[in-house]
Each structure stands twice: as structure tokens, then as C-alpha cells.
Amino acid sequence: MAADRAGAPPRAWQRMLSGRRLDLLDPSPLDIEISDIAHGLARVARWNGQTGGEHAFSVAQHSLLVEAIYGQLVPEATPVQRLTALLHDAPEYVIGDMISPFKAVMGGSYKECEHRLQRAIHLRFSLPGETPAGLKKDIKRADQIAAYFEATRLAGFSTAEATQFFGRPRGFSADRLDLAPRPVTWAQGAFMERFAAIDMLRGA
């Protein structure tokens, strides 16, 4: 990221390609656009980019994977619940995908910023500001299943390492999941299409 000029006033906002100016200290739902989220997530690499393949495995692809796994875990899920799963890592379009070891170093300040952004994103798309505990637990399980397969298929983890950190999935096969790293434009378009499909079901 470009450095601000010496002596410039402190800046805690980011200008988005949509033209929105998002304040990280007090994010407004009115400054959040799904096009910015899809654009950003498609350009943020999972695992700090330490994955095999010609392309990075993006957070946009990870989000699609988690939502698909969540749908298998909870086939009766409502469109609101599925949209919550799709957007579970949406704040990373602004703050990036911090790997777990770095989050541990950063401590509470990272989590506070992430929580503010997540709440604003949820309000923007008419989702509960605070995710219900049961839904959060199910999405977390889907997230861990996705992480296990990403770790073992893309990030060089042994089965033992991945099991230690993420747990070994039961009843899931990587063969049923899309783990092929895709070009940025594909990931961005696929994320937008899935968002639109789920959002349309809310009004059905």
C-alpha cells in the first residue's frame, strides 16, 4: 500500500473502485457495495499465497467453497443463512486475509476492526448484525472443513498437521469440492453470480 505523505492528516478510510470511501473506524453500511467485496476478495490470496497452481486460491473462492459445504451440512438452510455463510470472510476485502499466526500476534485490535466491518456488511445486506450462535457454529464447521482440504490439497500440509489444526472431516470428499485455483476474473464473477442467486431467493 502506498505511504501517505509525511505530515498528512491521519487517514483511516479506503477509497473503493465504486467511489465509496469506507471508514475503518466507523464503517457505514451505506459505503459497502457487493461489487467492491467481490473485486477485493478475488484479489486476496488464501494462505498468504503459499499454495500450488498457476493462480492464487482467493478468499472469493474460499467463500464459495464454504457456502457450498455449509449447504451440504445444512440442506434446509434459508437464503439468509446461506448468504451469511457466503459473506463470512467479507471484511477481508478491506483488511486482507491475515493468517492465524499473525492474528495471534495482533491480538484484539484486529478482531475489533473485523467485527465492525462484518456488522456493517451484514446491515448493508439486511442480515442480522450479530450472527446467531447456532449459525455461527455451523459456518465455522464448514470453514474448518474447507481449510482442511485447502491445507492438504493446496498448501502443503500433511494430513496429520491439517487434522491437528482443523480436524479431519467426516463424510466429505475433496473430489466433490472445487479446489482448483482460478483466475481473478473467474473468482470475482463466480462470487457475484452466487451472491445474486442467493439474494434472488430471498425475494422469492
N, C-alpha and C positions, 0 to 999 in steps of 0.2 A: 504494500500500500504506500502511496506517495506520502512523504512527510509534509506536514503543514509548515508554512513559512515561520521562521523564528519571530516571536513577538506577536503572532496572530492570536486572536482570542481562542480560548479552549473550544473545541468542537466535539460534540457527542452525537452527531447525526450523520447519516449517509444519504447521499442523493442516489436515487434509483433510476434505471433507464426509463421507467414510466414517467419520470419527472417528479415523483413523490420524494419528500425529504423526511426520512424516518429518524426520529429522536430515540436513541437507545436508552436514555434515562427515563423517558416518559413516552413510550411508543403509543401512538394513536391508531386505533383500528382504521380510521379514515385514510391513513397513509400506507396501507397494506394492499397490494394488488397480487392476485394469483399469478399473473404473468411475471412479476418480479421474483416470486418464490420459485416458480418453475425454472426460470432463467438461472437463478443463483444456485439452486440445488443441483442442477445438471452440470454445474461447473465446480462443485465441491467434491473432492475425492474422498472416498472412504479409506480408512487405514493409512491416512497420510500419504496416499498414493502408492503405498508399498504392496501392490497387487500385480499379478501377472496379466499379460494381454496387451494388445496394441493400444487400448483405451483404458482410462481410469474407470473404476467402478464407482459411479457417482452416488451421492446421497439421494438424488432423484430416483435412481434405480433401486437403491435400498428401500426407499419409501414404498415403491410399487411392490417390492418383494414382501415387505412386512404386511402391507394391506392384503395381499393375496394369501399369505399364511394365516393372518387373522381371520379371513373369510372361511378358511378350512377349519380353523379351531372353533369358530362361532358361526355356523352357516345361517343361523336365524338373525344375525346382526342387522340392525337398521341402517339406512343410509347415513344417518348422523354418526353412528358408531364407526362405520367404515370410513367416513370422511375424517373422523378423529384419528383413526389409525394411519391413514394416508399422510396426514399433516403432523404426525408425532415428532418429526425432526425438523419441522418447518423453520424454527428460529435459526437453523444453521445456514439459511440463505443470507443471513447478515453476519453471524458470528463464526461461521465455519464449523467444520466437524472436528472438535477437539477430542483426541484420543483419550481413553480412560486414564492413563498415567498422568497426562497433563492436567486433566480435570482435578485429579487428586492434589496436584501441586498448586493449582489456582485456588482451590477451596470454595468458600461460599459465594464470593463475588461473581463467579461465572454462573453459578446456579441462579442467583438473583436476577441477573440480566436475562438469562434464558427463560425464566419463569415470566418475567414482564412481557417479553416478546410473545411467548406462547399464549398468554392470556389475551393479548391484543389481537393475535391471529385468530383465535377462537371466536372472539367477539365480532371480528370482521365478517366471519362466515357463519354467524348465527349458531355457534356451538357453545356448550357450557363453558364458562370461564375457567372453572376447575373441573378436570376430568373425574367422573365418579370412580371410586376406588376399584370396583369390580372391573370396569372397562380398562382402567389403567393397568391392572394386573394382567388381563388378557393380552393387551397390546405389548406389555413388557415380555410376556412369554413368546409372542410372535417375533419380537425384536431379537430375543436371545436365540431362537431357532435360526433366524436369518443370519445372525452373527456367527453361529457355529458353522454353517455351511460356507459363508463367505471366508471365514478364517481358514477352513480346511481346503477349500477348493481354489481360493484366490490369493490368500495372504501368507501361505507357507506354514501355518500352524500344524503341528501333529495332532492326531485325534486325541491323544492324552491331554495336550495343552488346551485344546478347544473345550474338551469336556470339563476340565478344571475350572475354566473361567465362565463358560456359557451353559454348561450342562449338555448332555447328549440327548438330542431329540428322539422321541419315541413315536413311531408311526409315520415318520416323514422320510421321504427320499429326495436327495438333491436332484435326481433325474426329473422330478416333477416341477422343478423350480427354474426360473430364468436367471442364471448366474453368469451369463456371457456379458463381459464389459462392452458397452455400446458407445457409439459416438455421441457427443454432446447434444447435437440437434435431435437425435433419436430420443434420448432420455428426456429432453425438455418437452418434445411433442407428446411422448407417451404419458408423461406426468399430467400435462394439460388435458389430454383426452380422458384420462381416468378420472380426474377431478370433475370434468364436465359431465361424465356419465353418472357418477355417484350423485352429483348435485341435482341432476335432472330427476333422479329417482325420489328426491326429497319432495318435489312438487307433484309427483305422480298421484 
